[in-house]
Amino acid sequence: MKTKNLLLGLALSALALQSCNVLDIDPTDTYSESTAYASIKNLDLYVKSFYGVFYSNADINVGANLAMDDGVSDLIKYSWFNVAEGSVNKLFYYDNMMSPDGNYRSNWDGMYEQIRRFNEYFYDVHSGFADKLDSDQLAIRTAEVRFMRAFAYQELVLRHGGVILRINEDRVDDHNQRAQARSSEDDCWTFILDEYEKAAQMLPEEWTGSEAGRLTKGGCLWHESPCRSLCQALAGCC
């Protein structure tokens, strides 16, 4: 009887182990870390998916959040019939558009969603998912993501002043960090400019062929310079 029970126990254990192996597979409806970091080619597809952060903050994107921002300043004057003669500036005087509780220029939710995705990338790299990739090539892609995260924070600070800096690279903030305090505007600008400098050190001078148009060292430095001037004008820092 004991022998039968032992054989039955072994059989059930083997079945359980087999079931675990069957269930332990990559999802078929999304890409897992093992796929994203399987090769530099795959990683490039992942990193390029982040580039939408530029379009979502571009003046050409006239969605509900940004409402043609540059028209609110002297940077550009629109010729479209519905924004002619600086009428876009009048939005600041509409109670339903600008109030202590509402800001039609706010990009808070969208940018923090992007920042969460950037932080997931940093966490993955910190956790070793990309250890088998060429370290120099990985450093370039990480510099791209570093620049884009800093850019997202720049666009937040321009609209909200000091914001919450969720910048840990060894974890992704969750509900336990939801009450984190906002940093000062000076500290935010210092972080942003430091990140631009780090990114510039690792970005290539140029991309060729089908990769042309990706972030370069020159593009990063070009962007950093006016950003530093803006920081000095707005916050008196940097």
Beta strands, then each sheet from edge to edge (+ up, - down):
strand 1: 98-99
strand 2: 102-103
sheet 1: 1+ 2-
end
